Amino acid sequence: MKSLKILAICLCLGISMSYAQQRGGNVDPATRAKTTVEHLTKELGLNKTQQDSIYNYILKQTEHQKAQFEKNKDKREDVRAELQNERTKKQEKIKSFLTAEQKAKYEALEAKQEGRGFQGRKN
């Protein structure tokens, strides 16, 4: 009976860990860029030129971020601070591709996301 309880606990832990890894841990840069552009296209009505420009920019930034994390695994907090600064630059660069109406919608999206804090995206 005791071994059955231990087996059940191990099974639950295994399922929990598997689910946590599937929720978006290590998404490759191309997938992250594609998902971001799809979201922005849905929310802002991006045209094809804007989609391509933003995709290429986000892909480059995401690859850079991934490289920074891998290179400085032992200095996570330093990298996070640097990447937070880059996030601000990324937001400004994205705005440079948008029309005035889209910029207003994008700023509203940013405010909404900042209000969510560190919860991340809901799947």
N, CA, C and O atoms as a DFTB+ gen file, in Angstrom:
492 C
 N C O
     1  1       0.819      -1.189       0.000
     2  2       0.000       0.000       0.000
     3  2       0.868       1.260       0.000
     4  3       0.579       2.234      -0.696
     5  1       1.945       1.216       0.803
     6  2       2.840       2.369       0.876
     7  2       3.507       2.630      -0.479
     8  3       3.644       3.781      -0.892
     9  1       3.912       1.580      -1.155
    10  2       4.563       1.750      -2.457
    11  2       3.581       2.285      -3.500
    12  3       3.987       2.986      -4.427
    13  1       2.304       1.963      -3.360
    14  2       1.291       2.480      -4.275
    15  2       1.133       3.991      -4.100
    16  3       0.963       4.710      -5.085
    17  1       1.187       4.480      -2.860
    18  2       1.104       5.917      -2.596
    19  2       2.313       6.640      -3.175
    20  3       2.179       7.705      -3.776
    21  1       3.481       6.062      -2.992
    22  2       4.709       6.668      -3.533
    23  2       4.647       6.720      -5.050
    24  3       5.024       7.725      -5.654
    25  1       4.174       5.643      -5.671
    26  2       4.038       5.606      -7.126
    27  2       3.071       6.689      -7.610
    28  3       3.337       7.351      -8.613
    29  1       1.960       6.872      -6.909
    30  2       0.976       7.883      -7.282
    31  2       1.560       9.291      -7.168
    32  3       1.313      10.139      -8.026
    33  1       2.331       9.539      -6.113
    34  2       2.968      10.850      -5.932
    35  2       3.975      11.112      -7.048
    36  3       4.009      12.207      -7.609
    37  1       4.795      10.111      -7.372
    38  2       5.783      10.271      -8.452
    39  2       5.095      10.534      -9.787
    40  3       5.561      11.357     -10.575
    41  1       4.006       9.848     -10.039
    42  2       3.262      10.049     -11.278
    43  2       2.715      11.470     -11.360
    44  3       2.798      12.110     -12.409
    45  1       2.156      11.962     -10.259
    46  2       1.626      13.332     -10.239
    47  2       2.734      14.359     -10.458
    48  3       2.550      15.324     -11.200
    49  1       3.878      14.154      -9.817
    50  2       5.006      15.068      -9.998
    51  2       5.499      15.055     -11.434
    52  3       5.805      16.106     -11.998
    53  1       5.578      13.886     -12.021
    54  2       6.027      13.770     -13.413
    55  2       5.098      14.489     -14.371
    56  3       5.550      15.182     -15.283
    57  1       3.813      14.325     -14.165
    58  2       2.829      15.000     -15.022
    59  2       2.922      16.510     -14.839
    60  3       2.864      17.256     -15.816
    61  1       3.063      16.961     -13.611
    62  2       3.170      18.401     -13.336
    63  2       4.395      18.997     -14.012
    64  3       4.311      20.063     -14.621
    65  1       5.520      18.324     -13.910
    66  2       6.754      18.839     -14.519
    67  2       6.633      18.850     -16.034
    68  3       7.089      19.791     -16.685
    69  1       6.033      17.831     -16.595
    70  2       5.852      17.765     -18.044
    71  2       4.978      18.922     -18.522
    72  3       5.292      19.573     -19.519
    73  1       3.890      19.173     -17.817
    74  2       2.982      20.261     -18.180
    75  2       3.684      21.611     -18.085
    76  3       3.505      22.464     -18.953
    77  1       4.471      21.808     -17.050
    78  2       5.173      23.082     -16.864
    79  2       6.143      23.345     -18.005
    80  3       6.288      24.489     -18.438
    81  1       6.805      22.317     -18.496
    82  2       7.749      22.501     -19.588
    83  2       7.047      22.818     -20.899
    84  3       7.601      23.524     -21.742
    85  1       5.838      22.307     -21.080
    86  2       5.101      22.542     -22.316
    87  2       4.528      23.951     -22.402
    88  3       4.191      24.395     -23.499
    89  1       4.408      24.660     -21.307
    90  2       3.741      25.953     -21.284
    91  2       4.538      27.069     -21.923
    92  3       4.041      28.194     -21.977
    93  1       5.733      26.830     -22.407
    94  2       6.417      27.886     -23.128
    95  2       7.820      28.176     -22.671
    96  3       8.370      29.219     -23.024
    97  1       8.411      27.315     -21.917
    98  2       9.767      27.530     -21.428
    99  2      10.737      27.998     -22.490
   100  3      10.996      29.196     -22.603
   101  1      11.267      27.100     -23.254
   102  2      12.294      27.433     -24.245
   103  2      11.701      27.454     -25.649
   104  3      11.815      26.481     -26.394
   105  1      11.079      28.548     -25.998
   106  2      10.530      28.712     -27.338
   107  2      11.640      29.272     -28.219
   108  3      12.339      30.210     -27.833
   109  1      11.797      28.686     -29.413
   110  2      12.870      29.167     -30.280
   111  2      12.544      30.575     -30.790
   112  3      11.374      30.950     -30.869
   113  1      13.574      31.352     -31.134
   114  2      13.379      32.754     -31.541
   115  2      12.408      32.934     -32.711
   116  3      11.616      33.877     -32.708
   117  1      12.455      32.053     -33.701
   118  2      11.566      32.196     -34.860
   119  2      10.101      32.027     -34.455
   120  3       9.232      32.761     -34.927
   121  1       9.836      31.067     -33.587
   122  2       8.467      30.845     -33.119
   123  2       7.989      32.024     -32.286
   124  3       6.848      32.465     -32.421
   125  1       8.861      32.530     -31.430
   126  2       8.492      33.675     -30.590
   127  2       8.194      34.899     -31.463
   128  3       7.220      35.612     -31.221
   129  1       9.033      35.142     -32.479
   130  2       8.815      36.287     -33.369
   131  2       7.504      36.125     -34.145
   132  3       6.736      37.076     -34.289
   133  1       7.262      34.917     -34.636
   134  2       6.035      34.653     -35.401
   135  2       4.802      34.871     -34.524
   136  3       3.838      35.507     -34.951
   137  1       4.835      34.347     -33.305
   138  2       3.709      34.492     -32.389
   139  2       3.455      35.959     -32.051
   140  3       2.307      36.402     -32.007
   141  1       4.522      36.702     -31.816
   142  2       4.385      38.125     -31.496
   143  2       3.773      38.889     -32.664
   144  3       2.876      39.711     -32.470
   145  1       4.252      38.621     -33.871
   146  2       3.724      39.315     -35.054
   147  2       2.260      38.943     -35.282
   148  3       1.452      39.801     -35.638
   149  1       1.913      37.675     -35.079
   150  2       0.514      37.266     -35.231
   151  2      -0.369      38.011     -34.232
   152  3      -1.453      38.480     -34.580
   153  1       0.097      38.114     -33.003
   154  2      -0.667      38.824     -31.965
   155  2      -0.823      40.305     -32.328
   156  3      -1.917      40.861     -32.233
   157  1       0.281      40.940     -32.744
   158  2       0.217      42.359     -33.100
   159  2      -0.645      42.586     -34.335
   160  3      -1.352      43.590     -34.423
   161  1      -0.589      41.659     -35.287
   162  2      -1.417      41.779     -36.489
   163  2      -2.894      41.718     -36.114
   164  3      -3.706      42.489     -36.625
   165  1      -3.230      40.802     -35.226
   166  2      -4.622      40.672     -34.776
   167  2      -5.064      41.929     -34.033
   168  3      -6.166      42.428     -34.259
   169  1      -4.222      42.438     -33.158
   170  2      -4.602      43.582     -32.322
   171  2      -4.527      44.924     -33.054
   172  3      -5.341      45.814     -32.809
   173  1      -3.539      45.067     -33.961
   174  2      -3.279      46.374     -34.570
   175  2      -3.613      46.454     -36.056
   176  3      -3.648      47.544     -36.626
   177  1      -3.860      45.307     -36.687
   178  2      -4.138      45.308     -38.117
   179  2      -2.910      45.663     -38.953
   180  3      -2.977      46.528     -39.826
   181  1      -1.789      44.991     -38.684
   182  2      -0.552      45.265     -39.421
   183  2      -0.684      44.864     -40.884
   184  3      -1.335      43.871     -41.207
   185  1      -0.062      45.641     -41.766
   186  2      -0.005      45.240     -43.166
   187  2       1.212      44.320     -43.365
   188  3       1.993      44.111     -42.436
   189  1       1.365      43.785     -44.557
   190  2       2.430      42.808     -44.828
   191  2       3.821      43.401     -44.605
   192  3       4.689      42.736     -44.039
   193  1       4.039      44.617     -45.032
   194  2       5.338      45.262     -44.851
   195  2       5.661      45.423     -43.367
   196  3       6.781      45.154     -42.935
   197  1       4.680      45.861     -42.600
   198  2       4.881      46.003     -41.155
   199  2       5.165      44.650     -40.511
   200  3       6.044      44.534     -39.657
   201  1       4.414      43.625     -40.927
   202  2       4.619      42.284     -40.380
   203  2       6.051      41.813     -40.625
   204  3       6.712      41.315     -39.713
   205  1       6.523      41.973     -41.857
   206  2       7.881      41.534     -42.199
   207  2       8.933      42.314     -41.423
   208  3       9.889      41.732     -40.911
   209  1       8.761      43.618     -41.336
   210  2       9.735      44.457     -40.629
   211  2       9.793      44.104     -39.142
   212  3      10.874      43.953     -38.573
   213  1       8.638      43.978     -38.531
   214  2       8.589      43.665     -37.099
   215  2       9.097      42.252     -36.849
   216  3       9.823      42.019     -35.882
   217  1       8.722      41.298     -37.713
   218  2       9.210      39.923     -37.555
   219  2      10.740      39.886     -37.581
   220  3      11.367      39.290     -36.705
   221  1      11.326      40.519     -38.580
   222  2      12.790      40.497     -38.700
   223  2      13.457      41.152     -37.493
   224  3      14.472      40.659     -37.000
   225  1      12.900      42.241     -37.025
   226  2      13.470      42.924     -35.870
   227  2      13.348      42.068     -34.607
   228  3      14.319      41.913     -33.866
   229  1      12.162      41.515     -34.364
   230  2      11.957      40.710     -33.157
   231  2      12.796      39.437     -33.213
   232  3      13.327      39.005     -32.191
   233  1      12.920      38.836     -34.382
   234  2      13.754      37.637     -34.520
   235  2      15.193      37.944     -34.122
   236  3      15.812      37.192     -33.369
   237  1      15.718      39.052     -34.631
   238  2      17.087      39.443     -34.301
   239  2      17.233      39.695     -32.799
   240  3      18.198      39.243     -32.182
   241  1      16.279      40.413     -32.216
   242  2      16.333      40.720     -30.785
   243  2      16.228      39.458     -29.934
   244  3      16.950      39.310     -28.948
   245  1      15.337      38.558     -30.312
   246  2      15.127      37.339     -29.540
   247  2      16.362      36.439     -29.604
   248  3      16.736      35.823     -28.606
   249  1      16.988      36.365     -30.762
   250  2      18.225      35.589     -30.881
   251  2      19.314      36.185     -29.997
   252  3      20.071      35.457     -29.355
   253  1      19.388      37.506     -29.969
   254  2      20.365      38.185     -29.123
   255  2      20.090      37.896     -27.644
   256  3      21.016      37.606     -26.886
   257  1      18.835      37.975     -27.240
   258  2      18.469      37.713     -25.849
   259  2      18.825      36.283     -25.447
   260  3      19.380      36.046     -24.374
   261  1      18.500      35.352     -26.312
   262  2      18.799      33.943     -26.023
   263  2      20.302      33.743     -25.866
   264  3      20.748      33.039     -24.959
   265  1      21.081      34.362     -26.751
   266  2      22.542      34.251     -26.669
   267  2      23.062      34.861     -25.371
   268  3      23.970      34.313     -24.747
   269  1      22.491      35.991     -24.963
   270  2      22.913      36.637     -23.714
   271  2      22.643      35.736     -22.514
   272  3      23.495      35.601     -21.636
   273  1      21.466      35.119     -22.469
   274  2      21.141      34.229     -21.359
   275  2      22.069      33.018     -21.329
   276  3      22.532      32.606     -20.265
   277  1      22.336      32.453     -22.506
   278  2      23.193      31.267     -22.550
   279  2      24.637      31.599     -22.182
   280  3      25.311      30.820     -21.507
   281  1      25.098      32.753     -22.628
   282  2      26.476      33.166     -22.352
   283  2      26.681      33.511     -20.885
   284  3      27.756      33.264     -20.339
   285  1      25.679      34.073     -20.247
   286  2      25.811      34.552     -18.868
   287  2      24.857      33.835     -17.922
   288  3      24.156      34.486     -17.147
   289  1      24.817      32.519     -17.971
   290  2      23.898      31.747     -17.138
   291  2      24.091      32.027     -15.651
   292  3      23.127      32.007     -14.885
   293  1      25.306      32.282     -15.249
   294  2      25.588      32.508     -13.835
   295  2      25.297      33.944     -13.392
   296  3      25.347      34.245     -12.199
   297  1      24.997      34.824     -14.335
   298  2      24.721      36.237     -14.019
   299  2      23.320      36.628     -14.476
   300  3      23.141      37.649     -15.139
   301  1      22.341      35.823     -14.123
   302  2      20.969      36.023     -14.584
   303  2      20.429      37.419     -14.264
   304  3      19.811      38.052     -15.120
   305  1      20.651      37.895     -13.061
   306  2      20.094      39.193     -12.671
   307  2      20.687      40.335     -13.490
   308  3      19.972      41.268     -13.857
   309  1      21.983      40.271     -13.779
   310  2      22.614      41.291     -14.614
   311  2      22.021      41.277     -16.023
   312  3      21.739      42.324     -16.605
   313  1      21.836      40.064     -16.558
   314  2      21.292      39.926     -17.904
   315  2      19.852      40.425     -17.934
   316  3      19.450      41.094     -18.886
   317  1      19.080      40.112     -16.914
   318  2      17.683      40.566     -16.864
   319  2      17.598      42.097     -16.880
   320  3      16.747      42.668     -17.563
   321  1      18.474      42.749     -16.135
   322  2      18.467      44.216     -16.110
   323  2      18.803      44.763     -17.498
   324  3      18.164      45.704     -17.970
   325  1      19.797      44.177     -18.140
   326  2      20.181      44.616     -19.488
   327  2      19.037      44.389     -20.477
   328  3      18.740      45.248     -21.306
   329  1      18.403      43.224     -20.377
   330  2      17.322      42.909     -21.300
   331  2      16.084      43.775     -21.051
   332  3      15.317      44.038     -21.977
   333  1      15.891      44.209     -19.833
   334  2      14.782      45.130     -19.556
   335  2      14.999      46.453     -20.291
   336  3      14.057      47.035     -20.829
   337  1      16.250      46.923     -20.309
   338  2      16.567      48.138     -21.073
   339  2      16.327      47.913     -22.561
   340  3      15.811      48.790     -23.255
   341  1      16.703      46.734     -23.046
   342  2      16.503      46.421     -24.458
   343  2      15.023      46.302     -24.790
   344  3      14.615      46.597     -25.914
   345  1      14.225      45.880     -23.838
   346  2      12.778      45.771     -24.055
   347  2      12.196      47.146     -24.355
   348  3      11.347      47.291     -25.234
   349  1      12.653      48.144     -23.628
   350  2      12.184      49.507     -23.866
   351  2      12.565      49.959     -25.279
   352  3      11.759      50.563     -25.986
   353  1      13.793      49.661     -25.675
   354  2      14.238      50.009     -27.031
   355  2      13.413      49.260     -28.070
   356  3      13.070      49.818     -29.113
   357  1      13.090      47.983     -27.787
   358  2      12.297      47.176     -28.717
   359  2      10.917      47.791     -28.902
   360  3      10.412      47.866     -30.022
   361  1      10.311      48.227     -27.812
   362  2       8.984      48.839     -27.908
   363  2       9.023      50.099     -28.771
   364  3       8.122      50.334     -29.576
   365  1      10.058      50.898     -28.602
   366  2      10.186      52.117     -29.414
   367  2      10.407      51.773     -30.889
   368  3       9.865      52.437     -31.772
   369  1      11.205      50.736     -31.150
   370  2      11.463      50.330     -32.536
   371  2      10.177      49.820     -33.189
   372  3       9.892      50.138     -34.343
   373  1       9.415      49.040     -32.454
   374  2       8.143      48.546     -32.994
   375  2       7.226      49.725     -33.317
   376  3       6.571      49.733     -34.359
   377  1       7.177      50.709     -32.438
   378  2       6.347      51.890     -32.682
   379  2       6.762      52.614     -33.961
   380  3       5.928      53.220     -34.632
   381  1       8.046      52.552     -34.296
   382  2       8.521      53.241     -35.490
   383  2       7.950      52.634     -36.775
   384  3       7.946      53.288     -37.818
   385  1       7.470      51.394     -36.707
   386  2       6.875      50.735     -37.871
   387  2       5.372      50.994     -37.982
   388  3       4.757      50.627     -38.983
   389  1       4.777      51.621     -36.969
   390  2       3.326      51.744     -36.884
   391  2       2.809      53.111     -37.325
   392  3       3.535      54.105     -37.318
   393  1       1.533      53.130     -37.707
   394  2       0.857      54.392     -37.990
   395  2       0.463      55.026     -36.652
   396  3       0.571      54.391     -35.604
   397  1       0.015      56.261     -36.695
   398  2      -0.382      56.961     -35.464
   399  2      -1.510      56.217     -34.746
   400  3      -1.491      56.084     -33.522
   401  1      -2.483      55.738     -35.504
   402  2      -3.602      55.000     -34.902
   403  2      -3.122      53.692     -34.269
   404  3      -3.553      53.329     -33.175
   405  1      -2.226      52.991     -34.967
   406  2      -1.687      51.740     -34.438
   407  2      -0.835      51.981     -33.188
   408  3      -0.844      51.176     -32.257
   409  1      -0.101      53.097     -33.180
   410  2       0.717      53.424     -32.002
   411  2      -0.156      53.583     -30.763
   412  3       0.194      53.111     -29.681
   413  1      -1.291      54.248     -30.930
   414  2      -2.202      54.442     -29.799
   415  2      -2.704      53.091     -29.284
   416  3      -2.760      52.867     -28.075
   417  1      -3.067      52.196     -30.199
   418  2      -3.524      50.867     -29.799
   419  2      -2.389      50.079     -29.135
   420  3      -2.610      49.371     -28.153
   421  1      -1.180      50.208     -29.677
   422  2      -0.021      49.494     -29.132
   423  2       0.283      49.976     -27.714
   424  3       0.571      49.170     -26.829
   425  1       0.217      51.281     -27.503
   426  2       0.465      51.829     -26.165
   427  2      -0.588      51.344     -25.173
   428  3      -0.281      51.099     -24.006
   429  1      -1.825      51.207     -25.636
   430  2      -2.880      50.666     -24.768
   431  2      -2.594      49.202     -24.425
   432  3      -2.807      48.770     -23.292
   433  1      -2.110      48.447     -25.411
   434  2      -1.729      47.052     -25.162
   435  2      -0.593      46.966     -24.140
   436  3      -0.624      46.135     -23.232
   437  1       0.402      47.829     -24.297
   438  2       1.528      47.846     -23.362
   439  2       1.047      48.131     -21.946
   440  3       1.466      47.472     -20.995
   441  1       0.170      49.108     -21.814
   442  2      -0.345      49.470     -20.489
   443  2      -1.109      48.297     -19.879
   444  3      -0.998      48.029     -18.683
   445  1      -1.873      47.614     -20.698
   446  2      -2.636      46.460     -20.218
   447  2      -1.684      45.352     -19.761
   448  3      -1.904      44.742     -18.714
   449  1      -0.630      45.088     -20.538
   450  2       0.326      44.039     -20.183
   451  2       1.118      44.403     -18.936
   452  3       1.393      43.538     -18.103
   453  1       1.486      45.662     -18.797
   454  2       2.220      46.080     -17.602
   455  2       1.349      45.962     -16.369
   456  3       1.851      45.715     -15.273
   457  1       0.052      46.136     -16.538
   458  2      -0.876      45.998     -15.427
   459  2      -0.995      44.568     -14.935
   460  3      -1.360      44.322     -13.785
   461  1      -0.679      43.616     -15.828
   462  2      -0.730      42.210     -15.441
   463  2       0.471      41.807     -14.605
   464  3       0.466      40.741     -13.989
   465  1       1.485      42.631     -14.575
   466  2       2.679      42.318     -13.795
   467  2       3.481      41.209     -14.437
   468  3       3.663      41.208     -15.654
   469  1       3.960      40.271     -13.655
   470  2       4.863      39.225     -14.141
   471  2       4.119      37.927     -14.415
   472  3       4.731      36.859     -14.402
   473  1       2.820      37.991     -14.662
   474  2       2.041      36.783     -14.860
   475  2       2.283      36.138     -16.219
   476  3       2.084      34.934     -16.379
   477  1       2.704      36.922     -17.187
   478  2       2.930      36.379     -18.518
   479  2       1.622      36.198     -19.273
   480  3       0.552      36.575     -18.794
   481  1       1.726      35.622     -20.450
   482  2       0.555      35.407     -21.282
   483  2      -0.271      34.242     -20.794
   484  3       0.264      33.250     -20.299
   485  1      -1.553      34.362     -20.932
   486  2      -2.455      33.263     -20.604
   487  2      -2.641      32.434     -21.872
   488  3      -2.912      32.988     -22.937
   489  1      -2.500      31.126     -21.768
   490  2      -2.681      30.250     -22.929
   491  2      -4.084      29.754     -23.021
   492  3      -4.414      29.004     -23.939
